[in-house]
Structures are given as C-alpha cells and as structure tokens.
Amino acid sequence: MAVYTDIAEDDLKWFLTEYDAGTLLSYKGIAEGVENSNFLLHTSKAPLILTLYEKRVEKRDLPFFLGLMQHLAARGLSCPLPLPRRDGALLGSLSGRPAALISFLEGMWLRKPEAKHCREVGRALAEMHVAGDGFELKRPNALSLDGWKGLWEKSEARADEVEPGLQGEIRSELDFLAAAWPKGLPSGVIHADLFPDNVFFLGDELSGLIDFYFACNDMLAYDVSICLNAWCFEKDGAYNITKGTAMLEGYRSVRPLSDEEIAALPVLARGSALRFFLTRLYDWLTTPEGAMVTKKDPLEYLRKLRFHRQIGSAAEYGLSL
C-alpha cells in the first residue's frame, strides 16, 4: 500500500455516490507498500479501503484480482471483498485511475512474528491454494523468469551503484535459474506477495489475508518459497529454522508437498529471493522523490539469495522428510 496519486475530497464524495457506501466522514492515505495508492475511508456505514491502481498494475488484470477475492471468500477464506457499484461493476474511476472500494478487514500485521504465527501463515497459505481451485480466470505470473530479465534490463546499468560487482553476480544468477527452474510441479492460484504486512492477526489468531494484486497462476511451491523468504529470516539476516519448520508444518497440515516440490524448494527460494531483489532494486533506483512511499532495501533480498545458494536440500529449511 502507498500513495502516488492524491484525491480531492469533492471528487471522492462524488465517487462514493456510485456505491451503497454511506457518506464520507474522513479519509487518509496509507503509506506502507509500493504498488498502488491506498486510502482508509470512514463512512457513515463502515470503514473501507479505497485503492487507486497505478502503472505497474494492468487494468486488464483487475477482473482477475477482484474476482479472485470473491471466489476465495465464497470458499471460506478470510479476505477483503470488493464492494460492487450500484450498476454491479466492481471497478470505477477516480483521479484518472481505475479505482475500487474494498471491505475493511479487522486486525493488524505483526512487526515481530513468532514461530506460532508462521505456522498459522503456512496453514492459511495452503487453505488459499486449496480454495483457489476452480477459479476460472487465468493470469500468468508476469514476475517469473521472463519478467525478471525485463526488470534487470531496466536496472543493470546502475546496479553497481548499489553494490560493486552486482552486475556480474545477477547475470550469473539469471543464467543459473533459466537452466535450473523446475517444470511440471503442481500449479494453481498463488498469492505471490504474502509478506507480514499482507497478513492480519487479532492477538495470535490469523484474521485474514489481504493485497492480492500480484496473485497469478504458478507453481504452488513457489508461493511457499516466497513465504519462507518473507517470514523466516531475522533482522540480522539469519534464517530461523524454528520459524521455517513451523511454517512448513502448518502448510503440510492442509496440503501435502510432493517429493518433487520438496526437492525443488532450494531453487524456488533462490528464484523468489531474486524476484523481490529485482523489484526492490528497480523501485530503489526509480521511485520519485516526494512520493508517499516506503522504499525497501534491495540488499536484504540479495543477502537471502546468497543464503539460498548454500542450501543443499529442503531439510535445511526445517522440512522433515
């Protein structure tokens, strides 16, 4: 979540007349995240999240994202729901951007998750994978191998400004992953961005998953590797095997991992670390000054990538074989 595009109060009030959302009481921008412009709205009926979709989100993908939330919620997954307009459409327009109103999900994201929380996240991720079965719309993962190459081309010339020698290291990593990337693993709808700020808790109880704007069709185990990267490393960069064990056990309690998925996990973890390094690197180099955005350090994911290069088997992540 972030704010790139500001909105005028009169324009917002007009926008709300197209919904059965009540009258506007107050609104404020949400600074966390890097993708879309987001606002917390308080209305006479209920709090809502307003999202303005920025340039990285293609308008043609929005029916997939909004429809997926409806599909998952209908199958019992706790996640926000898009609010339909009076004409039945889920998407409107505000300040020159496609815009949607989304229900407000109670809870807070955890700044210091523990192993017990990682177990719940693993379980919720598997529940999402199971609930996503049967969703008819398809969206390829735009941030897989081909997408990584495109992102790298936009940042490569300046990469050594961030760390000397980075150009050669990332070129070699892309070559390795192009040759070693798994094929034929179980696939379906993945979240693809299930970081701590996209999971809400009430106390120690997971209350829901949010922000499905990277969701796509890809290997389910790739989503697991993203969560290992996002949840199981400490602030000092050390991998916490207790958290990793808990997350993997939570996941497998709902959906077992095949032998092929287990064998592929180290390569998938390298790929997911590279994916977030590259998007962070691009944003680090190109985000305009003054944008109400929290930029994220790309070197955090470079260190994780280097860790995964040393992994010989999924057992080193805490997976009991």
C-alpha positions, 0 to 999 in steps of 0.5 A, a space after each residue: 500500500 502507498 500513495 502516488 496519486 492524491 484525491 480531492 475530497 469533492 471528487 471522492 464524495 462524488 465517487 462514493 455516490 456510485 456505491 451503497 457506501 454511506 457518506 464520507 466522514 474522513 479519509 487518509 492515505 496509507 503509506 506502507 507498500 509500493 504498488 498502488 495508492 491506498 486510502 482508509 475511508 470512514 463512512 457513515 456505514 463502515 470503514 473501507 479501503 479505497 485503492 487507486 491502481 497505478 502503472 505497474 498494475 494492468 487494468 486488464 488484470 483487475 477482473 482477475 484480482 477482484 474476482 479472485 477475492 470473491 471466489 476465495 471468500 465464497 470458499 471460506 477464506 478470510 479476505 477483503 471483498 470488493 464492494 460492487 457499484 450500484 450498476 454491479 461493476 466492481 471497478 470505477 474511476 477516480 483521479 484518472 485511475 481505475 479505482 475500487 472500494 474494498 471491505 475493511 478487514 479487522 486486525 493488524 500485521 505483526 512487526 515481530 512474528 513468532 514461530 506460532 504465527 508462521 505456522 498459522 501463515 503456512 496453514 492459511 497459505 495452503 487453505 488459499 491454494 486449496 480454495 483457489 481451485 476452480 477459479 476460472 480466470 487465468 493470469 500468468 505470473 508476469 514476475 517469473 523468469 521472463 519478467 525478471 530479465 525485463 526488470 534487470 534490463 531496466 536496472 543493470 546499468 546502475 546496479 553497481 551503484 548499489 553494490 560493486 560487482 552486482 552486475 556480474 553476480 545477477 547475470 550469473 544468477 539469471 543464467 543459473 535459474 533459466 537452466 535450473 527452474 523446475 517444470 511440471 510441479 503442481 500449479 494453481 492460484 498463488 498469492 505471490 506477495 504474502 509478506 507480514 504486512 499482507 497478513 492480519 492477526 487479532 492477538 495470535 489468531 490469523 484474521 485474514 489475508 489481504 493485497 492480492 494484486 500480484 496473485 497469478 497462476 504458478 507453481 504452488 511451491 513457489 508461493 511457499 518459497 516466497 513465504 519462507 523468504 518473507 517470514 523466516 529470516 531475522 533482522 540480522 539476516 539469519 534464517 530461523 529454522 524454528 520459524 521455517 519448520 513451523 511454517 512448513 508444518 502448518 502448510 503440510 497440515 492442509 496440503 501435502 508437498 510432493 517429493 518433487 516440490 520438496 526437492 525443488 524448494 532450494 531453487 524456488 527460494 533462490 528464484 523468489 529471493 531474486 524476484 523481490 531483489 529485482 523489484 526492490 532494486 528497480 523501485 530503489 533506483 526509480 521511485 520519485 522523490 516526494 512520493 508517499 512511499 516506503 522504499 525497501 532495501 534491495 540488499 536484504 533480498 540479495 543477502 537471502 539469495 546468497 543464503 539460498 545458494 548454500 542450501 543443499 536440500 529442503 531439510 535445511 529449511 526445517 522440512 522433515 522428510 
